[in-house]
C-alpha cells in the first residue's frame, strides 16, 4: 500500500473511532494517547540517548500542574498548553545539567530524587497547587463551545499528539537525532565525529521535558483534577513499563506499549489482584524473551515494517 494511501486510511480510521465507542471506551482511548505521548518523551532519553534517567514523571507532573495553575490564573487551555510544555523543557534543562557528570545508577538515583522533590513541592506549595486535596482543571473550550465530552477531547488530544509526534520524528531525522544515537552507541566516537556530547545530552533532556510536559498537560485536561499521588512511583513504573514493553528506540513501540498497558488494567478491573500480577508477568516476560519489546518482535516477524518501527 502506498505510503500516502496508508496515512489516509489511518487518519480516516482514527477520525471515525468515536463513532464506534461509548464514553468509557473513548476515555480509555484518550488515556492511551496521553500515555503514548509521555512514553515518546521518555524514550528520547532512555532509548535514543541511552541514559538511565527517571525524571519523566517529574516532567509529566510539572506539565500538568503548570497547565492547571495557569488556567486557574485566567488563561485559556490553548494559551496555557505551550507554557506547560516549556515548563517541562525547563525542568529537562535542570535535570540535564547534572547528567553531564553522572551516569548509570548515579543518574538514575538523582533523577528519581528530583521526581520525589517535585512531588513534595506539589504537596507543600498549596498556595498554587492546593496541596494534597488536588487542583481542579476546567474543561477546555473552542470559542463558546465547551469541549466536555470524551469524543471532543479525543480529537483535541489526537491533534496535539500527532503534531508533537510529527515534530519528534523530524527531530530524530535531523543532526540532533543522529547525534543522540551516536552518543548512545559510543560517546567517544561521537565526539571524534564532531558531536559535542554535553550539548546534545542537555538537548535530549530538554526535548524529553517538553514532550512529556505537553503529555502531562493533556493528562490534567483529561482527568479534570490532579493531585500529588498521580505523579508518584506508580506513575513512573507505568511509564517505564510502557517504554520497555513497547520497545526502546521506537516511537511506534511507545504507542503500542501505551495501548497494551492502558487497556489491560481496564479489562482486568473486575478481577481484584489480577491487574498487578498480569502487569508484573508481562514486564518479566518482555525483559526475558523480548528485550526489544513489541516493536522488536514485529520487526522480526514483519520485516517490511522494520524501517517504519525504528525510523529515526
KEGU-297865 format. One record per residue: x, y, z of N, C-alpha, C, O in turn; residue number from 1; residue in three letters. Coordinates in steps of 0.1 Angstrom, whole numbers, plus 5000, padded with zeros to 4 digits. Example, Ala and Ser with C-alpha at 12.3 -4.5 7.8 and 13.67 -1.06 7.14 Angstrom:
% residues 2
  n.c1  n.c2  n.c3  ca.c1  ca.c2  ca.c3  c.c1  c.c2  c.c3  o.c1  o.c2  o.c3    k    r
  5132  4943  5078   5123   4955   5078  5132  4967  5078  5142  4967  5085    1  ala
  5128  4978  5071   5137   4989   5071  5129  5000  5079  5134  5011  5080    2  ser
END
This chain:
% residues 312
  n.c1  n.c2  n.c3  ca.c1  ca.c2  ca.c3  c.c1  c.c2  c.c3  o.c1  o.c2  o.c3    k    r
  5008  4988  5000   5000   5000   5000  5009  5012  5000  5018  5014  5009    1  unk
  5007  5022  4990   5015   5034   4990  5014  5041  5003  5004  5041  5010    2  unk
  5025  5048  5006   5026   5055   5019  5014  5065  5021  5008  5065  5032    3  unk
  5011  5073  5011   5001   5083   5013  4987  5077  5015  4979  5082  5023    4  unk
  4985  5066  5008   4972   5059   5010  4971  5053  5024  4960  5054  5030    5  unk
  4982  5048  5029   4982   5042   5042  4979  5053  5053  4972  5050  5062    6  unk
  4986  5064  5051   4983   5075   5060  4969  5080  5060  4963  5083  5070    7  unk
  4963  5081  5048   4949   5085   5046  4940  5075  5053  4930  5079  5060    8  unk
  4942  5062  5051   4934   5052   5057  4935  5052  5073  4925  5051  5080    9  unk
  4947  5054  5078   4949   5055   5092  4942  5068  5098  4935  5067  5108   10  unk
  4943  5079  5091   4936   5091   5095  4921  5090  5095  4915  5094  5105   11  unk
  4916  5083  5085   4901   5081   5085  4897  5072  5096  4886  5075  5103   12  unk
  4904  5062  5099   4901   5052   5110  4902  5059  5123  4893  5057  5132   13  unk
  4912  5067  5125   4913   5074   5138  4902  5084  5140  4896  5086  5151   14  unk
  4898  5091  5129   4887   5101   5130  4874  5095  5132  4865  5101  5138   15  unk
  4872  5082  5128   4859   5075   5129  4858  5068  5142  4847  5063  5145   16  unk
  4868  5066  5150   4868   5058   5162  4857  5063  5172  4850  5054  5177   17  unk
  4855  5076  5174   4844   5080   5184  4830  5075  5180  4821  5074  5188   18  unk
  4828  5073  5167   4815   5068   5162  4812  5054  5166  4800  5050  5166   19  unk
  4822  5046  5170   4820   5032   5173  4823  5029  5188  4824  5018  5192   20  unk
  4824  5039  5196   4827   5037   5211  4817  5045  5220  4811  5054  5216   21  unk
  4817  5040  5232   4809   5047   5242  4818  5056  5250  4830  5056  5247   22  unk
  4813  5063  5260   4822   5073   5267  4833  5066  5275  4844  5072  5275   23  unk
  4830  5055  5280   4841   5048   5288  4852  5043  5279  4864  5046  5282   24  unk
  4849  5036  5268   4859   5032   5259  4867  5044  5253  4879  5043  5251   25  unk
  4859  5055  5250   4866   5067   5245  4876  5073  5255  4886  5077  5251   26  unk
  4872  5072  5268   4881   5077   5278  4894  5069  5278  4905  5074  5279   27  unk
  4893  5056  5277   4905   5047   5277  4913  5050  5264  4926  5051  5265   28  unk
  4907  5052  5253   4915   5056   5241  4922  5070  5243  4933  5071  5239   29  unk
  4915  5079  5250   4922   5092   5252  4934  5090  5261  4944  5096  5259   30  unk
  4932  5081  5271   4943   5079   5281  4955  5072  5273  4967  5074  5276   31  unk
  4952  5063  5264   4963   5057   5256  4971  5067  5248  4983  5066  5248   32  unk
  4964  5077  5242   4971   5087   5235  4980  5095  5244  4991  5099  5241   33  unk
  4975  5099  5256   4983   5106   5266  4995  5099  5270  5006  5104  5270   34  unk
  4993  5086  5274   5005   5078   5279  5014  5075  5267  5026  5073  5270   35  unk
  5009  5073  5255   5018   5071   5244  5027  5083  5242  5039  5081  5239   36  unk
  5021  5095  5243   5030   5107   5241  5040  5108  5252  5051  5112  5250   37  unk
  5036  5105  5265   5045   5106   5276  5057  5096  5274  5068  5099  5277   38  unk
  5053  5084  5269   5064   5074   5266  5073  5078  5255  5085  5075  5255   39  unk
  5068  5085  5245   5076   5091   5234  5087  5100  5240  5099  5099  5237   40  unk
  5082  5109  5250   5092   5117   5256  5102  5110  5265  5114  5113  5264   41  unk
  5098  5100  5272   5107   5091   5280  5117  5084  5271  5129  5083  5275   42  unk
  5112  5080  5259   5121   5072   5250  5132  5080  5245  5143  5075  5241   43  unk
  5130  5093  5244   5141   5102   5238  5154  5101  5247  5165  5100  5241   44  unk
  5152  5100  5260   5164   5099   5269  5167  5085  5271  5179  5081  5271   45  unk
  5158  5076  5274   5160   5063   5278  5165  5054  5266  5174  5046  5267   46  unk
  5158  5056  5254   5161   5047   5243  5171  5053  5233  5181  5047  5230   47  unk
  5168  5066  5229   5177   5072   5218  5190  5077  5224  5200  5075  5217   48  unk
  5190  5083  5236   5202   5088   5242  5209  5077  5250  5221  5078  5252   49  unk
  5201  5067  5255   5207   5056   5262  5211  5060  5277  5220  5054  5282   50  unk
  5204  5070  5283   5207   5074   5296  5197  5068  5306  5185  5069  5303   51  unk
  5201  5062  5317   5192   5057   5327  5187  5068  5336  5192  5069  5347   52  unk
  5178  5075  5331   5172   5087   5338  5157  5085  5340  5150  5081  5331   53  unk
  5153  5088  5353   5139   5086   5356  5132  5099  5361  5124  5099  5371   54  unk
  5134  5110  5353   5128   5122   5357  5115  5124  5349  5108  5135  5350   55  unk
  5110  5114  5341   5099   5116   5333  5086  5119  5340  5078  5127  5336   56  unk
  5084  5113  5352   5072   5116   5360  5073  5130  5365  5062  5136  5366   57  unk
  5085  5135  5368   5086   5149   5372  5081  5158  5361  5074  5168  5363   58  unk
  5086  5156  5349   5082   5164   5337  5067  5163  5335  5061  5173  5332   59  unk
  5062  5151  5336   5048   5149   5334  5039  5157  5344  5030  5164  5341   60  unk
  5043  5157  5357   5036   5164   5367  5038  5179  5366  5028  5186  5368   61  unk
  5050  5183  5362   5052   5198   5360  5043  5203  5349  5037  5214  5350   62  unk
  5042  5196  5338   5033   5200   5327  5019  5201  5332  5012  5210  5328   63  unk
  5015  5191  5339   5001   5190   5344  4998  5202  5354  4988  5209  5352   64  unk
  5006  5204  5363   5004   5215   5373  5006  5228  5366  4999  5238  5370   65  unk
  5015  5230  5357   5016   5243   5350  5004  5246  5343  4999  5258  5343   66  unk
  4998  5237  5336   4985   5239   5329  4974  5243  5339  4967  5253  5337   67  unk
  4973  5235  5350   4962   5238   5360  4964  5252  5366  4954  5259  5368   68  unk
  4976  5255  5370   4979   5268   5377  4976  5280  5367  4970  5290  5371   69  unk
  4981  5278  5355   4979   5289   5345  4964  5291  5342  4959  5302  5340   70  unk
  4956  5280  5341   4942   5281   5338  4935  5287  5350  4925  5295  5348   71  unk
  4939  5283  5362   4933   5289   5374  4936  5304  5375  4928  5312  5380   72  unk
  4947  5308  5369   4951   5323   5369  4943  5330  5358  4944  5343  5358   73  unk
  4936  5323  5350   4927   5330   5340  4930  5328  5325  4923  5332  5317   74  unk
  4941  5320  5323   4945   5317   5309  4935  5306  5303  4931  5298  5311   75  unk
  4933  5306  5290   4926   5295   5284  4935  5283  5283  4947  5284  5284   76  unk
  4929  5272  5280   4937   5260   5278  4947  5262  5266  4958  5257  5267   77  unk
  4942  5268  5256   4951   5270   5244  4963  5279  5247  4974  5277  5242   78  unk
  4961  5289  5256   4972   5298   5259  4981  5291  5269  4993  5295  5270   79  unk
  4976  5282  5277   4984   5276   5288  4992  5263  5283  5001  5259  5290   80  unk
  4987  5257  5272   4993   5244   5267  5008  5246  5264  5016  5238  5269   81  unk
  5012  5255  5256   5026   5257   5252  5034  5260  5264  5045  5254  5266   82  unk
  5030  5270  5273   5039   5272   5285  5040  5260  5294  5050  5258  5301   83  unk
  5030  5251  5294   5031   5239   5302  5042  5230  5296  5050  5224  5304   84  unk
  5043  5229  5283   5054   5222   5277  5067  5228  5279  5077  5221  5281   85  unk
  5068  5242  5279   5080   5249   5281  5085  5247  5296  5097  5247  5299   86  unk
  5075  5246  5305   5079   5243   5319  5085  5230  5320  5095  5228  5328   87  unk
  5080  5220  5313   5087   5207   5313  5101  5207  5307  5110  5201  5311   88  unk
  5102  5216  5296   5115   5217   5290  5125  5223  5299  5137  5220  5300   89  unk
  5121  5233  5307   5129   5240   5317  5134  5230  5327  5145  5230  5332   90  unk
  5124  5221  5332   5128   5211   5341  5138  5201  5335  5147  5196  5342   91  unk
  5137  5198  5322   5146   5190   5315  5160  5196  5315  5170  5189  5316   92  unk
  5161  5209  5313   5173   5216   5314  5180  5215  5328  5192  5212  5329   93  unk
  5172  5216  5338   5177   5215   5352  5182  5201  5354  5192  5199  5361   94  unk
  5175  5191  5349   5180   5177   5351  5191  5174  5342  5200  5166  5346   95  unk
  5191  5179  5330   5202   5176   5320  5216  5181  5324  5225  5174  5321   96  unk
  5217  5191  5332   5230   5196   5336  5237  5186  5345  5249  5184  5342   97  unk
  5231  5181  5355   5238   5170   5363  5241  5158  5355  5250  5151  5358   98  unk
  5233  5155  5345   5235   5144   5336  5249  5144  5329  5253  5134  5324   99  unk
  5255  5156  5328   5267   5157   5321  5279  5151  5330  5289  5147  5324  100  unk
  5277  5150  5343   5287   5144   5351  5283  5131  5357  5292  5124  5363  101  unk
  5271  5127  5356   5266   5114   5362  5262  5104  5351  5257  5108  5341  102  unk
  5264  5092  5354   5260   5081   5345  5254  5069  5353  5256  5068  5365  103  unk
  5247  5061  5346   5242   5048   5351  5233  5050  5364  5224  5058  5364  104  unk
  5236  5042  5374   5228   5042   5386  5228  5055  5393  5218  5059  5400  105  unk
  5239  5062  5393   5240   5075   5399  5230  5085  5393  5223  5093  5400  106  unk
  5230  5085  5380   5220   5094   5373  5206  5090  5376  5197  5098  5378  107  unk
  5203  5077  5377   5190   5071   5380  5185  5076  5394  5174  5080  5395  108  unk
  5194  5075  5404   5191   5079   5417  5188  5094  5418  5178  5098  5424  109  unk
  5196  5103  5411   5194   5117   5412  5181  5121  5405  5174  5129  5410  110  unk
  5178  5115  5394   5165   5118   5387  5153  5113  5395  5143  5119  5394  111  unk
  5155  5102  5401   5144   5097   5410  5141  5107  5421  5130  5110  5425  112  unk
  5152  5112  5427   5151   5121   5438  5145  5134  5433  5137  5140  5441  113  unk
  5148  5138  5421   5142   5150   5415  5126  5149  5414  5119  5158  5417  114  unk
  5122  5137  5410   5108   5134   5409  5101  5135  5423  5090  5140  5424  115  unk
  5107  5129  5433   5102   5130   5446  5102  5144  5452  5093  5148  5459  116  unk
  5112  5151  5449   5113   5166   5453  5101  5173  5447  5095  5181  5454  117  unk
  5098  5171  5434   5087   5178   5428  5074  5174  5435  5065  5182  5436  118  unk
  5072  5161  5438   5060   5157   5445  5059  5163  5458  5047  5167  5462  119  unk
  5070  5165  5465   5070   5172   5478  5065  5187  5476  5057  5192  5484  120  unk
  5070  5193  5465   5065   5206   5461  5051  5207  5458  5044  5217  5462  121  unk
  5045  5197  5451   5031   5198   5449  5023  5197  5462  5012  5204  5462  122  unk
  5028  5190  5472   5020   5189   5484  5021  5202  5493  5012  5207  5498  123  unk
  5033  5208  5493   5036   5219   5502  5034  5233  5496  5034  5243  5504  124  unk
  5034  5234  5483   5032   5247   5477  5017  5249  5475  5012  5252  5464  125  unk
  5009  5247  5486   4995   5247   5484  4988  5260  5480  4977  5260  5476  126  unk
  4996  5271  5481   4990   5283   5476  4988  5283  5461  4979  5290  5456  127  unk
  4995  5275  5454   4994   5273   5440  4988  5260  5436  4980  5259  5426  128  unk
  4992  5249  5443   4988   5236   5439  4976  5230  5447  4971  5220  5443  129  unk
  4972  5237  5457   4961   5232   5466  4965  5220  5474  4956  5213  5479  130  unk
  4978  5217  5475   4983   5206   5483  4977  5193  5480  4975  5189  5468  131  unk
  4975  5185  5490   4971   5171   5489  4956  5170  5484  4953  5160  5478  132  unk
  4949  5181  5485   4935   5180   5481  4933  5180  5466  4923  5177  5460  133  unk
  4944  5185  5459   4944   5184   5444  4939  5197  5438  4934  5206  5445  134  unk
  4942  5199  5425   4939   5211   5418  4930  5208  5407  4932  5199  5398  135  unk
  4918  5215  5406   4909   5213   5396  4913  5219  5383  4919  5230  5383  136  unk
  4910  5213  5372   4913   5218   5358  4901  5219  5350  4894  5209  5348  137  unk
  4897  5231  5346   4885   5234   5339  4885  5227  5325  4896  5226  5319  138  unk
  4874  5224  5320   4873   5218   5307  4877  5229  5296  4873  5240  5298  139  unk
  4884  5225  5286   4888   5235   5275  4876  5238  5267  4865  5231  5268  140  unk
  4877  5249  5259   4866   5253   5251  4871  5258  5237  4883  5262  5237  141  unk
  4863  5257  5227   4867   5262   5214  4857  5273  5211  4846  5271  5206  142  unk
  4862  5285  5213   4853   5296   5212  4843  5296  5224  4846  5295  5235  143  unk
  4830  5295  5220   4819   5294   5231  4815  5280  5233  4806  5277  5241  144  unk
  4821  5270  5226   4818   5256   5227  4827  5249  5237  4838  5247  5234  145  unk
  4821  5244  5248   4830   5237   5258  4832  5223  5252  4823  5216  5247  146  unk
  4845  5219  5253   4849   5205   5249  4848  5196  5261  4858  5192  5267  147  unk
  4836  5192  5265   4834   5185   5277  4831  5170  5275  4830  5163  5285  148  unk
  4829  5166  5263   4826   5152   5260  4839  5145  5257  4849  5151  5253  149  unk
  4840  5131  5259   4852   5124   5257  4855  5124  5242  4867  5124  5239  150  unk
  4846  5124  5233   4848   5124   5219  4855  5137  5215  4864  5137  5207  151  unk
  4850  5148  5220   4856   5161   5217  4870  5162  5222  4879  5167  5215  152  unk
  4872  5157  5234   4886   5157   5239  4895  5148  5231  4907  5151  5230  153  unk
  4889  5137  5226   4897   5128   5218  4903  5135  5206  4915  5134  5203  154  unk
  4895  5143  5199   4900   5150   5187  4911  5160  5191  4921  5162  5184  155  unk
  4909  5167  5202   4919   5176   5207  4932  5169  5210  4943  5173  5205  156  unk
  4931  5159  5218   4943   5151   5222  4950  5145  5210  4962  5146  5209  157  unk
  4942  5140  5201   4948   5133   5189  4955  5144  5180  4966  5141  5175  158  unk
  4949  5156  5179   4956   5166   5171  4969  5170  5177  4979  5172  5170  159  unk
  4969  5173  5190   4981   5177   5197  4992  5166  5197  5003  5169  5194  160  unk
  4988  5154  5200   4997   5143   5200  5003  5141  5186  5015  5138  5185  161  unk
  4995  5141  5176   5000   5139   5162  5010  5150  5158  5020  5147  5152  162  unk
  5007  5162  5162   5016   5173   5159  5030  5172  5166  5040  5173  5160  163  unk
  5029  5168  5179   5041   5166   5187  5049  5154  5182  5062  5155  5180  164  unk
  5043  5143  5179   5050   5131   5174  5056  5134  5160  5067  5129  5157  165  unk
  5049  5141  5152   5055   5145   5139  5067  5153  5141  5077  5151  5134  166  unk
  5067  5163  5150   5079   5170   5154  5090  5162  5159  5102  5164  5155  167  unk
  5087  5152  5167   5098   5143   5172  5104  5134  5161  5116  5133  5160  168  unk
  5095  5129  5152   5101   5122   5140  5111  5130  5132  5121  5126  5129  169  unk
  5107  5143  5130   5116   5152   5122  5129  5155  5130  5140  5156  5124  170  unk
  5127  5156  5143   5139   5159   5152  5149  5147  5151  5161  5148  5151  171  unk
  5143  5135  5152   5152   5123   5151  5159  5121  5138  5169  5114  5137  172  unk
  5153  5126  5127   5159   5125   5114  5170  5136  5112  5178  5135  5103  173  unk
  5170  5146  5121   5180   5157   5120  5193  5153  5125  5195  5142  5130  174  unk
  5203  5162  5125   5216   5160   5131  5215  5158  5146  5223  5150  5151  175  unk
  5205  5164  5152   5204   5162   5167  5200  5148  5170  5206  5141  5179  176  unk
  5191  5142  5163   5187   5128   5165  5198  5118  5162  5200  5109  5169  177  unk
  5205  5121  5151   5217   5112   5148  5227  5113  5159  5234  5103  5162  178  unk
  5229  5125  5164   5239   5127   5175  5235  5119  5187  5244  5113  5194  179  unk
  5222  5119  5191   5218   5111   5203  5221  5096  5201  5226  5090  5210  180  unk
  5218  5091  5189   5221   5077   5187  5236  5074  5187  5240  5064  5192  181  unk
  5244  5083  5181   5258   5081   5181  5264  5082  5195  5273  5074  5199  182  unk
  5259  5091  5204   5264   5091   5218  5260  5079  5225  5267  5074  5234  183  unk
  5248  5074  5223   5243   5061   5229  5253  5050  5226  5256  5042  5234  184  unk
  5257  5049  5213   5265   5038   5209  5279  5039  5214  5285  5029  5218  185  unk
  5285  5051  5213   5299   5053   5217  5301  5068  5219  5303  5075  5209  186  unk
  5302  5073  5231   5303   5087   5233  5316  5093  5228  5316  5103  5222  187  unk
  5327  5085  5230   5340   5090   5225  5340  5091  5210  5346  5100  5204  188  unk
  5335  5080  5203   5335   5080   5189  5326  5092  5183  5329  5098  5173  189  unk
  5315  5094  5190   5306   5105   5186  5313  5119  5187  5312  5127  5178  190  unk
  5321  5120  5198   5329   5133   5199  5339  5134  5188  5342  5145  5183  191  unk
  5345  5123  5184   5355   5124   5173  5349  5127  5160  5356  5132  5151  192  unk
  5336  5125  5158   5329   5128   5146  5324  5143  5146  5317  5147  5136  193  unk
  5327  5150  5156   5323   5164   5157  5311  5167  5165  5306  5179  5166  194  unk
  5305  5157  5171   5293   5159   5180  5299  5163  5194  5308  5158  5199  195  unk
  5292  5173  5200   5296   5177   5213  5286  5171  5223  5275  5175  5225  196  unk
  5291  5160  5230   5281   5152   5238  5274  5160  5248  5262  5158  5250  197  unk
  5280  5169  5255   5274   5177   5266  5262  5185  5260  5251  5185  5266  198  unk
  5264  5191  5249   5253   5199   5243  5241  5190  5239  5230  5194  5241  199  unk
  5244  5179  5233   5233   5170   5228  5226  5163  5239  5214  5160  5238  200  unk
  5233  5160  5250   5227   5154   5261  5217  5163  5268  5205  5159  5270  201  unk
  5221  5175  5269   5211   5185   5275  5200  5187  5266  5188  5189  5270  202  unk
  5202  5188  5253   5191   5189   5243  5181  5178  5244  5169  5180  5243  203  unk
  5186  5166  5246   5177   5154   5248  5168  5156  5260  5156  5153  5259  204  unk
  5174  5160  5271   5165   5162   5283  5155  5173  5281  5144  5172  5286  205  unk
  5159  5184  5274   5150   5195   5272  5139  5190  5263  5127  5193  5265  206  unk
  5142  5183  5252   5132   5178   5243  5122  5168  5250  5110  5169  5248  207  unk
  5128  5159  5258   5120   5150   5266  5111  5157  5275  5099  5154  5277  208  unk
  5116  5168  5282   5108   5175   5291  5096  5182  5284  5085  5183  5290  209  unk
  5099  5187  5272   5088   5194   5265  5077  5185  5261  5066  5187  5263  210  unk
  5081  5174  5255   5071   5164   5250  5063  5158  5262  5051  5157  5261  211  unk
  5070  5155  5273   5063   5149   5284  5055  5160  5291  5044  5156  5297  212  unk
  5060  5172  5292   5052   5183   5297  5039  5185  5290  5028  5187  5296  213  unk
  5039  5184  5277   5027   5185   5269  5017  5173  5272  5005  5175  5274  214  unk
  5023  5161  5274   5015   5150   5277  5009  5152  5291  4997  5148  5293  215  unk
  5017  5157  5301   5011   5160   5314  5000  5170  5314  4990  5168  5321  216  unk
  5001  5180  5305   4990   5190   5304  4978  5183  5298  4967  5186  5303  217  unk
  4979  5175  5288   4968   5168   5283  4961  5158  5293  4949  5157  5293  218  unk
  4970  5152  5301   4965   5144   5312  4956  5152  5322  4946  5147  5326  219  unk
  4961  5163  5326   4954   5172   5335  4940  5176  5329  4930  5176  5336  220  unk
  4940  5179  5316   4928   5183   5310  4918  5171  5309  4906  5173  5311  221  unk
  4923  5159  5307   4915   5148   5305  4909  5143  5319  4897  5140  5319  222  unk
  4917  5143  5329   4913   5139   5342  4904  5149  5349  4894  5145  5356  223  unk
  4907  5162  5347   4899   5172   5353  4903  5176  5367  4899  5187  5372  224  unk
  4911  5168  5373   4916   5171   5387  4929  5164  5389  4930  5152  5387  225  unk
  4940  5171  5393   4953   5164   5396  4957  5166  5410  4954  5176  5417  226  unk
  4963  5156  5415   4968   5155   5429  4982  5149  5429  4986  5142  5420  227  unk
  4990  5152  5440   5004   5147   5441  5005  5132  5439  5015  5127  5433  228  unk
  4995  5125  5444   4996   5110   5442  4996  5105  5428  4999  5094  5425  229  unk
  4991  5114  5419   4991   5110   5405  5005  5109  5398  5006  5104  5387  230  unk
  5015  5115  5406   5028   5116   5400  5039  5110  5408  5050  5115  5410  231  unk
  5035  5099  5414   5045   5092   5423  5052  5080  5416  5053  5080  5404  232  unk
  5056  5071  5424   5064   5060   5419  5056  5051  5410  5061  5045  5400  233  unk
  5043  5049  5413   5035   5041   5404  5034  5046  5390  5034  5039  5380  234  unk
  5033  5060  5389   5033   5066   5376  5046  5063  5368  5046  5061  5356  235  unk
  5057  5064  5376   5070   5062   5369  5071  5048  5364  5076  5045  5353  236  unk
  5067  5038  5373   5068   5024   5369  5059  5021  5357  5063  5013  5348  237  unk
  5047  5027  5356   5039   5025   5345  5045  5030  5332  5045  5023  5322  238  unk
  5050  5043  5332   5056   5048   5320  5069  5041  5316  5072  5039  5304  239  unk
  5077  5036  5326   5089   5028   5323  5085  5015  5316  5091  5011  5307  240  unk
  5074  5009  5322   5070   4996   5316  5064  4998  5302  5066  4990  5293  241  unk
  5058  5009  5299   5053   5012   5286  5064  5013  5276  5063  5007  5265  242  unk
  5075  5019  5279   5087   5020   5271  5093  5007  5269  5096  5003  5257  243  unk
  5095  4999  5279   5102   4986   5279  5093  4976  5271  5099  4969  5262  244  unk
  5081  4976  5273   5072   4966   5267  5070  4970  5252  5069  4962  5243  245  unk
  5068  4983  5250   5066   4988   5236  5079  4986  5228  5078  4982  5216  246  unk
  5090  4990  5234   5103   4989   5226  5111  5002  5227  5106  5012  5223  247  unk
  5123  5001  5232   5131   5013   5233  5136  5016  5219  5137  5008  5210  248  unk
  5138  5029  5217   5143   5035   5204  5132  5033  5193  5136  5032  5182  249  unk
  5120  5032  5197   5109   5031   5187  5097  5040  5191  5091  5037  5202  250  unk
  5094  5050  5183   5083   5058   5186  5070  5050  5186  5061  5052  5194  251  unk
  5068  5043  5175   5056   5034   5174  5055  5024  5185  5044  5021  5189  252  unk
  5067  5019  5189   5067   5010   5201  5061  5016  5213  5054  5009  5221  253  unk
  5064  5029  5215   5059   5036   5227  5044  5036  5227  5037  5035  5237  254  unk
  5038  5038  5215   5024   5039   5214  5018  5025  5215  5007  5024  5222  255  unk
  5024  5015  5210   5019   5001   5212  5019  4997  5227  5010  4991  5232  256  unk
  5030  5001  5233   5031   4998   5248  5020  5005  5256  5015  4999  5265  257  unk
  5018  5017  5252   5007   5025   5259  4994  5019  5257  4986  5018  5266  258  unk
  4991  5014  5245   4978   5008   5242  4976  4995  5250  4966  4993  5256  259  unk
  4987  4987  5251   4986   4974   5258  4985  4976  5273  4976  4970  5280  260  unk
  4993  4985  5279   4993   4987   5293  4982  4996  5299  4979  4996  5311  261  unk
  4976  5003  5290   4964   5011   5294  4951  5003  5293  4943  5004  5302  262  unk
  4950  4995  5283   4938   4987   5281  4937  4975  5290  4927  4971  5295  263  unk
  4949  4968  5293   4949   4956   5301  4943  4958  5315  4934  4950  5319  264  unk
  4947  4968  5322   4941   4970   5336  4926  4972  5335  4919  4968  5344  265  unk
  4921  4979  5324   4907   4981   5323  4899  4968  5321  4888  4966  5326  266  unk
  4905  4959  5313   4899   4946   5311  4899  4937  5323  4891  4928  5325  267  unk
  4909  4939  5332   4910   4931   5344  4904  4938  5357  4906  4933  5368  268  unk
  4897  4949  5355   4892   4956   5366  4882  4948  5375  4881  4951  5387  269  unk
  4875  4939  5369   4866   4930   5377  4872  4918  5384  4866  4910  5390  270  unk
  4886  4917  5382   4893   4906   5389  4903  4912  5399  4915  4915  5395  271  unk
  4899  4914  5411   4908   4921   5421  4922  4913  5422  4922  4901  5424  272  unk
  4933  4921  5422   4946   4915   5423  4952  4910  5410  4964  4909  5409  273  unk
  4944  4907  5400   4949   4902   5387  4957  4913  5380  4967  4910  5373  274  unk
  4953  4926  5381   4960   4936   5374  4975  4937  5377  4983  4937  5368  275  unk
  4978  4936  5390   4992   4937   5395  5000  4925  5390  5011  4926  5386  276  unk
  4993  4913  5391   5000   4900   5387  5003  4900  5372  5014  4897  5368  277  unk
  4993  4903  5364   4995   4903   5350  5005  4914  5345  5014  4911  5337  278  unk
  5005  4926  5352   5014   4936   5349  5028  4932  5351  5037  4933  5343  279  unk
  5031  4925  5363   5044   4920   5366  5049  4909  5357  5060  4909  5352  280  unk
  5040  4900  5354   5043   4889   5345  5047  4894  5331  5056  4889  5324  281  unk
  5039  4904  5326   5042   4909   5313  5056  4916  5312  5063  4914  5303  282  unk
  5059  4924  5323   5072   4930   5323  5083  4920  5323  5093  4922  5316  283  unk
  5082  4910  5332   5093   4900   5333  5094  4892  5320  5105  4889  5315  284  unk
  5083  4889  5313   5083   4881   5301  5090  4889  5290  5098  4884  5282  285  unk
  5087  4902  5289   5093   4911   5279  5108  4912  5281  5116  4910  5272  286  unk
  5112  4914  5294   5127   4915   5297  5134  4902  5294  5146  4902  5290  287  unk
  5127  4891  5296   5134   4878   5294  5133  4873  5279  5144  4869  5274  288  unk
  5122  4875  5273   5120   4869   5260  5119  4879  5248  5121  4875  5237  289  unk
  5116  4891  5251   5115   4901   5241  5123  4914  5245  5116  4924  5248  290  unk
  5136  4914  5246   5143   4925   5251  5141  4938  5243  5144  4949  5248  291  unk
  5137  4937  5230   5134   4948   5222  5119  4952  5222  5115  4961  5214  292  unk
  5112  4945  5230   5097   4949   5231  5089  4944  5220  5093  4937  5211  293  unk
  5077  4949  5220   5067   4946   5209  5072  4951  5195  5070  4943  5185  294  unk
  5078  4962  5195   5083   4967   5182  5094  4958  5177  5095  4956  5165  295  unk
  5102  4953  5185   5113   4943   5181  5107  4930  5175  5112  4925  5165  296  unk
  5097  4925  5182   5090   4913   5177  5084  4915  5164  5085  4907  5155  297  unk
  5077  4927  5162   5070   4930   5149  5081  4932  5138  5079  4928  5127  298  unk
  5092  4938  5142   5103   4940   5132  5108  4927  5127  5112  4926  5115  299  unk
  5109  4917  5136   5114   4904   5132  5104  4896  5124  5107  4890  5113  300  unk
  5091  4896  5128   5081   4889   5122  5076  4895  5109  5073  4888  5099  301  unk
  5076  4908  5108   5072   4916   5096  5083  4925  5092  5083  4937  5095  302  unk
  5093  4920  5085   5105   4928   5081  5101  4940  5073  5108  4950  5073  303  unk
  5090  4940  5066   5086   4952   5058  5082  4964  5067  5082  4975  5063  304  unk
  5080  4961  5080   5076   4972   5090  5089  4977  5097  5088  4987  5105  305  unk
  5100  4970  5096   5112   4973   5104  5116  4988  5103  5119  4994  5113  306  unk
  5117  4993  5091   5121   5007   5089  5111  5016  5095  5116  5026  5101  307  unk
  5098  5014  5094   5089   5023   5100  5089  5023  5115  5088  5033  5121  308  unk
  5091  5010  5121   5090   5009   5135  5102  5016  5142  5101  5021  5153  309  unk
  5114  5016  5135   5126   5021   5141  5131  5033  5133  5143  5036  5133  310  unk
  5123  5039  5126   5127   5051   5118  5131  5062  5127  5125  5065  5137  311  unk
  5143  5068  5124   5148   5079   5131  5155  5089  5123  5160  5099  5127  312  unk
END
